[in-house]
Amino acid sequence: MPIDIVMPALSPTMEKGNLIQWLKAVGDPVRSGDVLAEIETDKATMEVEAAADGVLSRILVAAGTQDVPVSQIIGSMTTEDDARPESPDPRQVEMPTAAASAPVPTPTVARQALAAPPLAEPSPMANGNDAGRVFASPIARRLMSEAGLDAESITGTGPHGRILERDVGAALAAREVDAKANREAAAQTQMPGLPATAPVAEATGDDRIKALFEAGSFVEVPHDSIRLTIARRLSESKRTVPHFYLSADCMIDPLLSLRQQFNEAAPSGRDGERAYRLSVNDFVVRALALALHQVPDANVSFSEAALLQHRHADIGVAVAIAGGLMTPIVRRAETKSLATISNEIKELAARAKARRLKPEEYQGGTASVSNLGMYGVRNFAAIVNPPQASILAVGAGEQRVVIRDGMPAVGTVMTVTLSVDHRAIDGATGAELLSAFKVLIEQPMTMLV
């Protein structure tokens, strides 16, 4: 029997994915676990694996297609019992690639496209003994009822013409197109002097922004999935999470001295490469993990029903990638040595830049570190990334005049700022966490005990 291949949901935030390429062709034999296709999510490039043995019988979504909704059928297989390539289903038409996509239709064309059912598409109203029965998903039924839509006016795109949520959404969009066209026509008749064919312009937000600049003075760079996800999640965080900020100056001369000793003493392998090379950021990650372990009331996540207090400190490390940012996570960082943390961060960062991280390697976490010190940034405040309740922004270590034993002296100072979700962590608890971190950073030998 046929087995549907669907666009998988590979993260809680994933709503759409881009189908990069098919690694099997129609008629190719497939074994369970074989990679069928590669898809690009909002975070990484992932592989779609076969769930059973059989033959790839149909490809319904072409390679290069953008924004394929989660759970949409992208192809199908037949099992080995009846495995043979099927002729294309006349009801299914391959989605065009982005380069070959058609221009946006006019309102009239959009209405005609919605009203005309695809070739041989069965009606959502069953025949025979099921006459009068509507084949629709529960959520589609509810949406139709709320919007006052007639099921007979909607073409279902699910199996056997079943009406799905997206079909109701398309019908509502078409109804809005009709309403907008009617409003424009009415406005046009009420405004004398306008040509009969001139529509009333309705400037969008983008149009208003572009109107502020001289035509030809800028280049439009379309948003990719990472940029859109960053914009959505951080806007939501700033809007819904009450932030407060705590800053501290940390003396890091002892840390720099210890780091140099460790790196000089690192053993070399047969290829001459050092077993590890510690950075200041490795010490920061270790210190934050130990501080969270010492202040368990700060190692939490906020949910509507309860406060989740974590047993381990899973620290996200912000990594700049082309066009955006990813935060791979060092799990149980409080249990790992500096050398282990250093090598793990390097490996995760390399795969993040290649967009090859697995979802479990960047989802969750209890706190994060964002370090811009290498760019000479002295201090800044980062945005909390839920479900985490805090993020530590790390500035550059720089020579400053400090007071030692009542006398001015020169020391290396690093400013850090802790951004905190006030729903989960109170001011005193956040201050206790930052104080514990400062002690560990300024007395780095305590991290080794």
N, C-alpha and C positions, 0 to 999 in steps of 0.2 A: 504494500500500500504506500501511497506517496507520503513523504515526510517533509513538512514545511521547514524552510530555513528562514529565520527571522532576524531582524536587527536586534541584537541583545542590549540590555541595559547593564552597562559595566560599571556604573557608579550611581549613587543616589541622586546626583544632580544631572545625570545624562537624560536628555529629552530627544536629541537627534544625533545622528552620526553621519560621517562621510564615508562612502564606499570607495576605498582607494583602488583596489584591484581584486580580480578573481584569480585564484591560483589553480583552479580546475576549470576545464571546459565541459560543455554539455556532451554527455556520453562517456566521460572519464569514470573509471571505477574509483570508488572511495572506500577507505577503511575507517573504522571508528577512531577518532583522534586526529585524522588527517586535517591539515589546514585548508579550508575552502576559500577564504577571502581575508583581506586585511581591511580594517575599518579604522577611521580616525575619530576619536572622541574629543571632548573638550579638554582632555589632559594628555592623551597619549595615543599611539598607534597600536592597536590590538589585533589579535587573530581570532577568526571564527572557525571553530573546529567541528568536524562531523560527529554526530551523536550515535551513528550506527553505520554498519556496512551497507553499501549499495552503489548506485550510479547517479551522478548528477544529471537530472533530467531536464531542468529548466533554470534559466537565469532571467529573473523578472526585473531586476534593477541593474542597470549597466554600470560598469566600472567608471569611476569619476563622478558619480552622482553625489550631490551635496545635500545635506539636511534631510536624511532619510529618518522618519520618525521611529522611535523605539517600538518594537513588536511588529513593525510592518514586515510582510513576507517579501524576502528578496530573492528567493529561489526555492527549488524543491528537489528532493531525491526520491528515487524508487529503491525499494529493498531488493536484495539479491534474488528473491523469489520471482519478482516480476520486473526486474531491472532492465530497462531499455529506454533509450532517449525518447521523450514524448515530443510530438509536434507542439509548437507554441500554442498556448491557450488563447483563443481569439478574444477572450475577455480581458486578458492581461497585456499591457503594452509596456515595453521597457521604458523606464524613465530616462529621458535624455541626459547627457552630461551637461555640466554647467556651461561649457562652451557652445553647446548646440541648443540651449534652452530657447524657447519661443518668446517673442516679446509679450509684454503684459497686454491681455486683451482689453478691449473697450468694455464698458458695462453691459452693452447689448450682447456682445459676443460671450461674455462671462455667463450671462443668464442662459443663453442658448446652450453653452457647453454643459451647464449643470442640469438643464432640463432634459437633454437628449441622452438616454441611457446608452452605455457602450454596447457594441455589437454582441448579441446573444446573452446579455446580462439578465439573469433571472430577476423577476420582481420580488421585493421583500414581502409581498403578499403571496402566500403559498397557494397552490392549486389543489384541486381534489378535496380530500377530507379535511385539509388544513385551511380551507378557504376562510379568509377574514383574519387569519393569524398573522401578526407582525413579527418578522424575524429581526430582532434588534437586541443589542447588548443592554443590560440593565441601566447603565449610565446614559446610553443613547435614548432609551425610553423616557428617562427622567428629564433629560434636556429637551426632548421634543415636547413633552407635556408642559414644561415651564415656558417654552417659547411659543406654544400654540401652533406647532408645525404638524402637518399631515404626513404620515409615513409614506403614503402613496406618491408624494411629491419629491421624495428623497431617494436617490440611487445608492444602494448599499455597495460598499467595496470589500466587505468581508467575505468569508467563505459562503458560497451559495447565495450571494446577494444580501448577506446579513448587514444590517445598518450598524455602523460603529460610531464612536464618539466623534471621530474626525469628519464623518459624513454629515453629521448634524452641524458641526462647526462650519463646514463648507456651505451648507444651506443657509446658515445665519449670515455668513459673509456675503453670499449672493443677494440675500434680502437687503442687507445694508447697502450694497451696490445699487440696487433698484431704488432704495429710498434716497440715496445721495443724488442719483441721476434725476429723480423727480424734483428734488429740492433745487438743483441747478436749473432745470427747465423752468420751474416756477419763478425763480429769481431772474432768469433771463427775460421772461415775458413781462416782468414788472419794471425792468430797467430800460426805458426808451433810449434809442440811439445806438444800442448794441447790435451788431450783425446777427442774423438769425442763427448762424452756426457757431457763435463765440460762446464757449462755456464760461461760467463764472469761476475764476481761479480760486483755489483754496490752498494757501501756502502751508506746507508742512514745517515742522521744526527745523529739519535739515535745510529747507529752502530759505527760511528766515536767517539761518546762520550764514549760509553761503552768500546771501544778498549783502552781507556786511563787508564782503571782500570783492576786490576787482576781479572780473571774469578773466580767467587764464592765469591768475597770480598764485594758484595753488593746484595741487594734485590730490585727487581723492584716492586713498588707500583703503580698500574694503576691509571691514573687520573680519578676523578669522575667529574660529570657535573659542580659542583660548582667551582672546581679548574680550569677547562678549561675556564669557563666563566670569572673568575677573571683574568686569564692570558690574555685572548683576550681583555677584556674591558680596563684593565690598560695599556696594551701594546699600544692599540689604543689611549688612553688618552695621554700617554707620547709622542707618536709619532706625534699627530696632535694638541694637546693643548699646546700653549706656556706658560709655567709656570714661575712665579716669586715668590719670597719668602720674607716674612717680619716677623721679630722676635721681641718679647718684653718680658721683665721680669716684672712679676706682684707680688706686695706685697699682700699676702693673709692672714696675721694675723687677720685683722678685719673680713674677711669672715669666717675663722675657728671659731672665737669666736661666731659670729652670728649663724653659723650652729649648734654649741653645744647648744646654748640657745634654738633654735627651736626644736631640737631633744629631749631635756629634757622636753620641754613644750608640746610635742605632746600628745594629748589625747589617752587613751587606750580604746579599745572596750570591749565587754563582755568576749571575749576570752583572754583578756589580751594583745592582739597584738596592737602595736602602729599604729595610723592612717597613719603615714608616718615616714620615716627615710631619711633625706636629705643627699646627698653625695656632694662632691665638683663638680662632673660632672653635677649635677642638676643646680647648680649656673652657670656653664660654658654655658650650653645650654640656659638658660634663658638670660644670659648676651649677648650671640651672637645674639639671636633673637631680643632683644631690640636694639642692635647696628645696625643690618640690618634695623630695622624700623627707626632708627635715620639717617641712611645713605642710602636712597633708591636707590641711583645710584649704590650701591654695591649689592643690592638685585635683581640680574638680571640673565638671562640665554642667551647664545649666540645661535642664529640660523642664517642660511645663508641669510634669507630675512630680519630679524629685530632683535633688542635687546628686549627681553621680560623682562619688569620691573614688579616684583611681588608685589601684595598688602599685602601679608602676608609672614611671615618668617616660612618656613617649614624646620625644622632642622633634618637632619639624624644623627643617633647615631651609630657609628661603634660597632658591637657586634661580638666577636670571637665565632665561632661555630666549631664543629668537622670538620676538613678538609678545613676550609675556613673562610669567613667573610660575614656578612650581615649588612645592614644599614637600620633598620626600621626608620620611620620618625614620628616625633612629629609635627603634623599639627598646624598651627597658634600658635606657641609657644610663641609669644610675648603677646598673650591674656591670657595665662594660669599662674596660681600661681606656686610657687616652689613645693608645695606639689602635685599638679596635675601632673606637669611634672615628678616628681620623681616616682609616682605610675604608670604613663603611660609608662615610660621607663622600669621599672621592668617588667610590663606585656608584653610589646612588646619583650623585650630581652628573656623572658622565651619561648614565642612562636617561636621566631627566632631560638633558640637552638633546639626546637622540630620540626623545619621546617614546621610550621603551619601558617606562615604569609600569608595574602591575598596579591595579586599583588599590590593593591592600598596602602598597608601599607609599601611598600619598594621602589616603583617607584616614580620618580620625586624628589621633594625637592629642596630647593634653596641654601642650604649650609649644611655642615656636621661637626661633631666633632669626632675626633679620639683621645682617651685618653689612653696613655700607662704609665701614672704616677704610677699606682699600681704595675708596674713591675720594678720601680726604674729608668726608662728611663728619663734622664734629658731634652733632646730636640731631635726632629726629624722633618722631613718634609714629609707630606703625599701627595698622588697623587690625583688631582682633579677628581671627578667622574661626568662626564657630564650626564645630562644637567646642573648640578650645576656649579657655577663659582668660588667657593671657598671651602676650607676645613681647619679647625683649628686643628692643632696637639698640644696636651696638654701634657707637661712633669710633672714630680713629683714635689710636693711642698717640698722644703728642706731648712734646716737651712743654711743661708749664712751670711757672714759679709757684712753689708750695712752701708751707711753713713747717719746719722740722725743729723740734726742741726750741721753739720760740724764735727761730732764725729763718730767713728766706733761703730757699734752696731750689734746685731744678729737679723735677721728677717727671716720669712718664705717666700721664693721666688719660684714662679712657672714660668717657661719659656714656652711661646707659640709661635708657628710658623704658620703663615697664608700662605697657598699656594693658588695662584690666577691665574685664566685664563685671560691672558693679552688681549685676543680678546674682552672680555666683560668689564673688569675693568682695569683702568689705575693705575699707581703707586701711584699717590696722593690720588685717591679714596680708594685704598686698605689701604694706611696708615691711612686715616681718619677712616675707619672701625675699624682697629686694635686699634687706639687711643680711640675710643668710647668704645670698649670692655674693654680696660685696666681701664678706669675710672669707669665703672660699677663694675668690679671685685674688684677693690681696695676700692670702696665705696659701699659695697653691700646693704646698706640701700636704695640707690637710686633705686634698683630693686623692692622695695616694694611700691613705690609711684605710 
